[in-house]
Amino acid sequence: MLVATPKSTTVRADRDGRVSVRPLPPHEAGHAVDRVFAGLSAGSRYQRFHGPVPRMTELLRRRLVDVDGHRRAAIVAEVTTDGGGGDPVPVGLVELADAGRGAAEVAIAVVDAWHRRGVGRQLIEAAAALAMRLGYTELRASALPENVAVRGLARALFPQARWRLDGDTVQLTVPIGAAAGTVTDEDVLADLLYRG
């Protein structure tokens, strides 16, 4: 079962600075979305949006910055240099969107320079904790089959996850909170397929 995390958590410190994660307030969403999108390579944008996105359109930007803290919420990961002399720089975002029936759809993006440093793990853990605080009982996500990094992270964090292929994407469903302890026939089948 997942547990709640504090409002802001330190991810790790390294030669590039210290990273922390926190809920993203609506008035800061534009800046964070712009910075993270600018740090994504064409390949990372393809993985995040499931298709080529050479630039951020106004429509896409409006959708990404539309956060209210409940039906559409976000967590931002920011780096602060050891000197702490400047404003924190956004290096990752995870978004939660109400999908109905107690489920929240999750989408994550981490700038390329911060891949494989634990940022994605902390964002997903914080998003799951936020989703539980908001009353959600299930997380849903979709990934391209070739996105092995995201699929591996999801398997490591959510061994109880259910996976299914749906057209060109892999769909992930994760019970959280009290629902995480409930085993269904679907869970048993998913586990057999995963092991096979």
Secondary structure, DSSP 8 states (H G I E B T S, - for coil): ------SSEEEEEETTEEEEEEE--GGGHHHHHHHHHHT--HHHHHHHHTS--SS--HHHHHHHH---SSSEEEEEEEEE-TT--S--EEEEEEEEEEEETTEEEEEEEE-GGGTTTTHHHHHHHHHHHHHHHTT--EEEEEE-TT-HHHHHHHHHH-TT-EEEEETTEEEEEEE-GGGGG---HHHHHHHHHHH-
